[in-house]
Amino acid sequence: MTEESVYRVGYDMQRPEPHIVSITAPLGSPQLKLDQLLQTSGLDPVASLLRIIDGPYHFPPSDPSRDGVATYYARLSTADNDRSELEIVRPIPGTKLLPVEPDSSTAEAGALLVGTMASHPLIDFSIDPTAKHILPRNVGVFGTVGSGKSNTTQVIIEEAARAGWAILVVDVEGEYTRMASATKLSPSQRPHPMRQPTGLDDVRVLIPASSRARKGADSFVVPIAGYSTELLGALMELTEAQRRMFHNVMEDVEDEHTLDDLIQAAREHQPYDGRSQISKDILLNRLGLLANSGLFDSRANRKISPPSIDEIAVAGRVSIVDVSEMTDQTRNLTLGYFLQAVFAHVDAHALGSKTPTGKRPPVMVVMEEVQTFFGSADETKRVVLDFLQDVARRGRKRWLSLLAVSQQPSSLPSQFFELLNTRVIHQTRSQPNIDALRRSCGDIDDSQWRRVTNLRAGTAIFSGPSQPNASLVKVRLASTQRNLTD
């Protein structure tokens, strides 16, 4: 690049935001792209990275005898990701800037290879799976139908499994059940050169006892005693009076009770008055619906065993729980059970400690369409939020990560977003959904929010501690096969 075409830090024409810097370049210089990275050079005391967020603009020169310049705006951060935001030093006007070359990629061996920077397809975007402040602190993937959420989720599953994580996916649509096979690409599709089509080595598919038998899939039942009374009552969406009745019934059963034991105890429970009788009748009706679902350990399913969490928490294993044939309520009941069981497992076994199936690995639970888990009743939302907050906050210290996927973030409680350190935002066109995401993502610039409605499928904004500022990323194509259902 010649001296005449160099980019330089501009002067501040008005008081700017602390992390926004103007950049000037002579007219005719190669145009910078949105999200392109530049780095300070020369004698600047603190090396800085600048990411283009807006421009170019062409303002008339103050001196008519001089040529005009192209003006860009960039977000500033230190080149060292470990430095505090408070230590960022604004570069001096006139400081020379050079575009970050492809060999400046920060991807390292062992990192989770998510894709490439949208501004430069030769610069990889990756996540460190060993950094406790990144992955175990939970991930949210958001976007409209067809925006690329499923592919992004699948890529994260692939990468985490290759890094030695145990993955449990509660699969709402049965999309991920073929991840043991390599993907089949169309002639127009190009895989990442480091991730050619290949299946995962260790994939297990689990189906509820009520689902149709399937070759290669293991049937399971859910033990009704595997829930806390509070969570089970919430997931059945009982009213306050019905929950009081339910708590009284639960006092009459043994710790290791079955669904049949619970129904029998409810039948034998003596109501206090007519209103209590109504609550009892409704409770028996709800318990009967659970028995009819075929999901639980009733007498009809006595030959089928509950899932073994020891067999799920195996390094590199992906366990797919296919709940595509179930109702929303039984899906929620399934997710609630697995979350409790997995948390109990990681709580009882420290990372790396000996278990019947080997050393306990870090564990990730993938929750699809998580907004349905909160139900419709206010009390259900409160109990489920309290439960998820407890699992997420205590689980991250035990290397349990939650990956939540939703196309309706506006339906999620605002407190839930606080549990998601990393947010992946695909194309989102609904203004309520954008508003909900915007309130929770402080490091995404206005220029990026303006583009979120028109992001191409597969392109997403990554916001979180894996990079100093939100990044626009083209997510790589999944290497494994997805069972497309549309």
RAVENBEL-V501791 format. One record per residue. RES is the residue in one small letter. PSI is psi in whole degrees, 0 to 359 (NA if undefined). OMEGA is omega in whole degrees, 0 to 359 (NA if undefined). NEAR is the number of other C-alpha atoms within 8 Angstrom. Layout:
RES:PSI:OMEGA:NEAR, RES:PSI:OMEGA:NEAR
//
This chain:
m:133:183:4, t:163:180:5, e:324:183:5, e:339:184:5, s:10:184:11, v:152:178:13, y:144:182:11, r:153:175:12, v:132:182:15, g:172:175:10, y:158:178:7, d:112:182:8, m:337:175:4, q:171:182:4, r:113:184:5, p:178:168:7, e:147:187:5, p:331:185:4, h:11:179:8, i:130:182:10, v:140:175:13, s:150:179:12, i:135:178:12, t:151:178:12, a:144:177:12, p:146:175:13, l:139:182:8, g:349:176:6, s:152:176:8, p:130:186:5, q:134:176:6, l:150:181:7, k:154:174:7, l:136:180:10, d:4:176:11, q:145:181:11, l:139:171:10, l:156:181:11, q:141:178:12, t:151:180:13, s:180:178:10, g:221:187:6, l:17:179:4, d:127:188:10, p:332:180:4, v:117:179:7, a:131:183:10, s:148:172:11, l:140:178:12, l:130:180:11, r:124:182:12, i:126:180:15, i:348:182:13, d:154:178:9, g:179:5:9, p:151:172:9, y:152:183:7, h:97:181:8, f:148:179:8, p:140:181:5, p:146:178:9, s:331:177:4, d:108:183:5, p:338:182:6, s:350:182:4, r:152:178:6, d:150:177:8, g:172:179:10, v:159:171:11, a:134:182:12, t:130:176:13, y:164:173:13, y:139:185:12, a:153:174:13, r:136:188:12, l:142:170:13, s:165:175:12, t:155:178:14, a:339:180:7, d:114:183:5, n:341:184:7, d:351:182:4, r:147:179:8, s:148:176:6, e:331:181:7, l:343:183:4, e:359:181:6, i:131:180:10, v:127:180:6, r:132:181:7, p:154:182:10, i:139:176:7, p:138:181:8, g:350:178:8, t:132:182:12, k:140:180:11, l:140:179:12, l:136:176:10, p:141:177:8, v:124:182:8, e:161:182:6, p:327:182:8, d:3:176:5, s:7:179:7, s:141:181:9, t:6:179:7, a:134:181:9, e:162:177:6, a:135:180:4, g:349:179:7, a:156:177:11, l:110:185:12, l:103:184:10, v:321:182:14, g:216:180:12, t:159:176:14, m:134:182:14, a:332:182:10, s:341:181:9, h:105:186:9, p:352:179:8, l:357:178:7, i:116:183:11, d:150:173:13, f:124:184:13, s:167:180:12, i:137:179:11, d:114:183:11, p:354:182:12, t:354:182:5, a:115:186:7, k:339:181:10, h:2:183:7, i:282:191:15, l:314:182:14, p:350:183:13, r:18:166:16, n:147:187:16, v:141:173:14, g:132:178:13, v:121:186:15, f:154:177:15, g:164:181:14, t:175:179:11, v:132:178:7, g:8:183:6, s:345:180:13, g:11:181:12, k:314:184:14, s:320:179:6, n:317:178:10, t:315:178:14, t:317:181:10, q:320:178:11, v:316:179:13, i:320:177:10, i:312:179:10, e:311:185:12, e:318:180:11, a:320:179:14, a:318:179:14, r:334:179:8, a:4:176:11, g:10:175:10, w:153:168:15, a:131:185:17, i:132:172:17, l:122:181:13, v:120:171:11, v:100:195:13, d:106:186:14, v:324:184:11, e:2:183:8, g:29:185:10, e:330:192:11, y:12:187:11, t:352:182:11, r:25:185:10, m:354:174:12, a:349:181:12, s:154:178:10, a:147:178:12, t:155:176:12, k:113:185:6, l:148:174:7, s:164:180:5, p:333:182:5, s:350:183:5, q:140:181:6, r:121:178:7, p:163:172:11, h:138:183:9, p:335:180:5, m:357:183:4, r:76:177:7, q:158:181:8, p:124:178:11, t:145:178:9, g:162:175:12, l:150:186:11, d:331:189:6, d:91:180:8, v:128:176:11, r:138:177:10, v:127:179:12, l:135:179:12, i:144:177:12, p:155:182:12, a:332:182:12, s:346:182:7, s:159:178:8, r:138:180:5, a:143:184:6, r:136:180:5, k:130:177:4, g:357:180:5, a:143:180:10, d:129:178:8, s:150:178:11, f:159:169:13, v:157:179:15, v:125:176:12, p:124:183:10, i:335:179:10, a:357:180:9, g:1:180:9, y:154:164:10, s:152:180:7, t:320:182:8, e:314:182:7, l:317:181:12, l:318:178:10, g:321:179:11, a:317:182:12, l:337:172:12, m:356:179:8, e:52:176:10, l:149:175:11, t:174:182:6, e:315:180:6, a:320:180:9, q:327:178:12, r:321:177:10, r:317:177:8, m:318:182:12, f:318:178:11, h:321:178:9, n:319:179:8, v:320:182:12, m:335:178:10, e:345:183:7, d:3:181:7, v:157:177:10, e:164:180:6, d:317:181:5, e:58:182:5, h:160:174:10, t:174:177:11, l:322:178:13, d:320:178:9, d:320:182:9, l:319:179:12, i:318:179:11, q:319:179:8, a:323:179:12, a:322:178:12, r:322:184:8, e:348:182:6, h:132:183:7, q:117:179:4, p:155:182:8, y:324:184:7, d:191:182:6, g:322:180:7, r:321:177:7, s:326:178:11, q:321:178:10, i:317:178:8, s:320:179:11, k:316:180:13, d:317:180:8, i:319:179:9, l:315:178:13, l:323:178:11, n:316:180:8, r:319:179:9, l:325:176:10, g:322:177:9, l:323:177:8, l:319:179:10, a:320:181:11, n:339:181:6, s:339:181:9, g:9:183:12, l:333:194:13, f:175:185:13, d:61:177:15, s:176:181:11, r:326:181:6, a:337:183:5, n:22:188:11, r:342:181:8, k:356:182:4, i:136:186:9, s:155:171:8, p:160:179:9, p:145:177:7, s:115:179:6, i:329:175:9, d:323:181:10, e:343:177:7, i:318:183:12, a:65:179:13, v:131:183:14, a:129:177:12, g:358:182:13, r:137:174:15, v:116:179:14, s:119:182:12, i:116:175:14, v:103:185:11, d:106:180:15, v:25:186:13, s:340:181:8, e:11:185:6, m:163:175:8, t:167:179:6, d:319:183:7, q:315:180:8, t:331:173:10, r:316:180:11, n:320:177:11, l:322:178:10, t:313:179:9, l:316:180:10, g:318:179:10, y:312:183:11, f:322:178:8, l:315:179:10, q:316:184:10, a:318:180:10, v:318:179:9, f:319:178:11, a:325:180:8, h:312:182:10, v:335:177:14, d:327:182:9, a:339:183:6, h:114:178:10, a:155:179:9, l:127:179:11, g:354:180:7, s:163:184:8, k:133:174:9, t:171:180:9, p:340:182:5, t:19:179:9, g:189:180:7, k:137:182:11, r:122:181:15, p:172:167:12, p:149:187:13, v:138:175:12, m:135:175:12, v:123:180:13, v:122:182:12, m:106:180:13, e:147:180:10, e:56:188:11, v:340:182:10, q:332:180:11, t:337:182:8, f:335:182:8, f:352:177:11, g:193:183:10, s:336:182:6, a:144:181:7, d:319:181:6, e:323:177:8, t:316:179:13, k:319:181:11, r:313:183:8, v:316:181:11, v:319:178:12, l:315:178:12, d:318:180:8, f:312:181:9, l:322:177:8, q:319:180:10, d:314:180:9, v:316:184:10, a:314:185:14, r:317:179:10, r:329:183:8, g:325:183:15, r:330:177:13, k:343:181:8, r:15:181:11, w:48:169:12, l:118:183:15, s:139:174:16, l:134:173:13, l:109:184:12, a:131:182:13, v:134:181:14, s:142:171:13, q:2:180:9, q:66:181:11, p:337:179:11, s:343:179:11, s:356:182:6, l:145:175:10, p:142:182:8, s:328:180:8, q:336:181:7, f:325:181:10, f:331:180:9, e:341:180:8, l:347:187:11, l:101:181:11, n:320:180:12, t:127:178:15, r:133:179:14, v:114:188:12, i:110:174:12, h:186:181:18, q:129:180:15, t:122:186:14, r:341:180:10, s:125:182:6, q:320:176:6, p:321:178:7, n:319:178:12, i:316:181:11, d:318:180:9, a:318:179:11, l:320:184:10, r:323:180:10, r:338:185:7, s:356:185:9, c:94:184:9, g:347:185:6, d:11:179:7, i:125:184:11, d:160:178:7, d:322:181:6, s:326:178:8, q:322:177:10, w:327:179:10, r:336:182:7, r:349:190:8, v:335:180:12, t:343:184:9, n:16:178:8, l:139:177:10, r:154:177:7, a:130:180:9, g:348:177:13, t:138:185:15, a:156:173:13, i:123:176:13, f:120:180:12, s:123:180:15, g:185:186:12, p:358:179:9, s:347:176:9, q:155:184:9, p:324:182:9, n:160:177:10, a:138:184:11, s:143:174:10, l:120:190:12, v:136:170:13, k:107:185:11, v:134:181:11, r:161:176:12, l:140:177:9, a:141:178:13, s:337:183:14, t:166:184:16, q:144:174:14, r:139:181:10, n:89:183:9, l:134:186:5, t:0:185:5, d:NA:NA:2
//
